Amino acid sequence: MDALLAERAAGLTAPFWAAAGRGQLVRPVCRQCRLSHFTPKWSCPHCLSEDWAYEASTGRGVVYSSTVVHRGPDPTWPTPYVLAIVDMEEGWSMLSRLVVPSPGECESFGGRTVDVMFEPEGREPNRTLPVFSLTGSAT
């Protein structure tokens, strides 16, 4: 990725990371068709409008699918951990870590309700990541 494209991409996601740093989950919403989409893109994946803005999310959702990761992206990454696709209340989905007591156990979390929480990333200074925790009920 060239420097100009990297700079534009960083600008595209900067409001998301700033909101996460404040403990708020936001998602892009198209002002033309009202579709919520994630990850941020230059234009709406539904109607191709470039007129979109970040809006607050409730931070509540349901686990669509999950998997236990036993080998991280690099050797210093702590494993095991659970990675989940979460279908959010507003109709969009996001891939994130699911915080569970025993991540190494093979358990299905599909259909479980979750709430967002925020944790420091640890590798990048001042970077906070949205992660999810189980609320205890299944849908």
PyMOL commands that set and color helices and strands:
alter all, ss='L'
color gray80, all
select helices_A, chain A and resi 3-21
alter helices_A, ss='H'
color red, helices_A
select strands_A, chain A and resi 26-30+52-56+60-69+81-88+93-99+112-120+128-138
alter strands_A, ss='S'
color yellow, strands_A
deselect
rebuild
show_as cartoon
